[in-house]
């Protein structure tokens, strides 16, 4: 995954060529003070190596789960990078794993895991940057990520949307999910439900549940996601992951038109995949 995420044409290839770097200036965990920081939020990660560089987008939830997806064009892959669990300590270590989108161009190497150490910095109680280094099967390299705001403010989504599973599990092509969103709320109690609106093709249902904030007036653009894919889909079962809202059409599925987009990075080993709703 590390290599896939770093390579401009493929997350997987970078792991194979031997260097994942989000920032060439970082070299693993260093002695530090400060924290613990709140890690919950939206993050942008940039990886580079001798094979090229690429930027990924994602979020970290209240359990410290950190997921990022690749939107490399023209070979849009939807691969996922998972960092070690981030608890807010100023130094961390663990596994860094890259997952190829099932059915995508990198699916012949579905998962690559290396070890990573790094540091978290921030101001007050919130983390603002992540840096580190990794080594393992794919070689060695460095990683960095910075917090970002994909949408000025978040709100509940209601009505018809089209969901697209990028590349598509098993079949090598995108899976369309015509869905209707309902539900809502405010502050840190927002829950959005979605379900397919017809019986054709892949049937699915699920929820976007906003990650809670210690400040009842603060709205966080991070959602714990659950999706159930029915027997009409290439892959079946209930899967979980992380989501966020954005004003950007990262995969170009809606022609870059103005809209509120929902993204879900679903983590389940070799069935890890990314969905864009627009």
BELPEUR-V988406 format. One record per residue. SS is DSSP state (H for helix, E for strand, - for the rest). BURIAL is b if it has 16 or more other C-alpha atoms within 10 Angstrom, else e. D_CENTER is the distance of its C-alpha to the mean C-alpha in Angstrom with 2 decimals. Layout:
ss=[SS/SS]
burial=[BURIAL/BURIAL]
d_center=[D_CENTER/D_CENTER]
//
This chain:
ss=[-/H/H/H/H/H/-/-/-/-/H/H/H/H/H/H/H/-/-/-/E/-/-/-/-/-/-/-/-/-/-/-/-/-/-/-/-/E/-/-/E/E/E/E/E/E/E/E/E/-/-/E/E/E/E/E/E/E/E/E/-/-/-/-/-/E/E/E/E/E/-/-/-/-/-/-/-/-/-/E/E/E/-/-/-/-/-/-/-/-/E/E/E/E/E/E/E/E/E/-/-/-/-/-/-/-/-/-/-/-/E/E/E/E/E/E/E/E/E/E/E/E/E/-/-/E/E/E/E/E/E/E/E/E/E/E/-/-/E/E/E/E/E/E/E/E/E/-/-/-/-/-/-/-/-/-/-/-/E/E/E/E/E/E/E/-/-/-/-/-/-/-/-/-/E/E/E/E/E/E/E/E/E/E/-/-/-/-/-/-/E/E/E/E/E/E/-/-/-/-/-/-/-/E/E/E/E/E/E/E/-/-/-/-/-/-/-/-/-/-/-/-/E/E/E/E/E/E/E/-/-/-/-/-/-/-/E/E/E/E/E/E/E/E/E/E/-/-/-/-/-/-/-/-/-/-/-/-/-/-/E/E/E/E/E/E/E/-/H/H/H/-/E/E/E/E/E/-]
burial=[b/b/b/b/b/b/b/b/b/b/b/b/b/b/b/b/b/b/b/b/b/b/b/b/e/b/b/b/b/e/e/e/e/e/b/b/b/b/b/b/b/b/b/b/b/b/b/b/b/e/b/b/b/b/b/b/b/b/b/b/b/b/e/b/b/b/b/b/b/b/b/b/e/e/e/b/b/b/b/b/b/b/b/b/b/b/b/b/b/b/b/b/b/e/b/b/b/b/b/b/b/b/b/b/b/b/b/e/b/b/b/b/b/b/b/b/b/b/b/b/b/b/e/e/e/b/b/b/b/b/b/b/b/b/b/b/e/b/b/b/b/b/b/b/b/e/b/b/e/b/b/e/e/b/b/b/b/e/e/b/b/b/b/b/b/b/b/b/b/e/e/e/e/b/b/b/b/b/b/b/b/b/e/b/e/e/b/b/e/b/b/b/b/b/b/b/b/e/e/e/e/b/b/b/b/b/b/b/b/b/b/b/b/e/e/e/e/e/b/b/b/b/b/b/b/b/b/b/b/b/e/e/b/e/b/b/e/e/b/b/b/b/b/b/b/b/b/b/b/b/b/e/e/b/e/e/e/e/e/b/b/b/b/b/b/b/b/e/e/e/b/b/b/b/b/b/b/b]
d_center=[12.62/13.68/16.11/14.02/11.60/14.80/16.89/17.13/17.82/15.75/13.26/15.76/18.82/18.06/17.97/21.24/22.86/22.26/20.28/16.76/17.22/15.25/18.60/21.93/23.47/21.81/23.42/22.12/22.97/26.07/28.44/27.23/28.16/26.54/24.11/22.87/20.33/18.07/14.45/13.10/11.61/9.36/8.99/9.55/10.05/12.90/14.21/17.76/20.55/23.84/22.12/20.38/17.38/14.10/11.59/7.80/5.97/3.80/6.01/8.49/10.73/14.47/14.52/12.77/9.73/7.21/3.79/3.03/4.44/8.19/10.61/13.76/16.91/19.30/17.72/14.51/12.72/9.22/8.89/6.19/7.08/7.85/10.26/13.38/13.74/14.44/17.42/18.53/21.22/21.99/21.84/19.60/19.52/17.99/16.12/13.36/12.22/11.04/10.91/12.48/11.99/15.14/17.86/16.31/18.23/16.94/17.45/20.68/18.82/16.21/15.31/16.24/16.49/18.15/19.16/18.01/19.81/19.15/19.89/18.62/20.72/21.17/23.91/25.51/23.08/19.69/17.66/17.32/16.45/15.37/17.33/18.21/19.39/19.00/21.56/22.20/22.59/20.93/23.03/22.07/20.24/18.61/15.31/14.84/12.49/13.85/13.28/13.44/14.37/12.88/15.69/18.93/19.16/17.58/19.78/19.98/19.66/22.63/24.08/23.25/19.93/18.97/15.82/14.99/13.27/12.62/15.34/16.19/16.72/20.00/21.65/20.14/19.71/17.60/18.27/19.37/19.13/21.66/20.98/22.57/20.95/23.23/23.45/22.40/23.73/23.57/22.55/20.54/21.70/19.84/19.22/18.58/19.77/19.46/21.57/22.77/25.82/27.86/28.70/28.03/25.36/22.32/22.74/19.97/19.67/17.34/16.43/14.13/15.60/15.32/14.94/18.48/19.94/23.14/24.47/25.32/25.48/22.01/19.31/15.74/12.96/10.70/11.15/11.38/11.32/13.95/15.07/18.32/19.17/22.96/25.35/25.39/21.91/21.41/19.58/20.72/19.85/17.76/14.10/11.81/8.22/6.60/7.23/8.87/11.82/12.64/15.87/14.49/14.55/12.00/13.26/16.80/17.34/19.39/21.27/19.62/21.70/21.49/19.58/17.15/13.98/11.64/8.12/7.02/4.61/7.86/8.93/12.59/13.80/15.12/14.02/10.23/9.28/7.58/9.91/11.18/14.06/16.81]
//
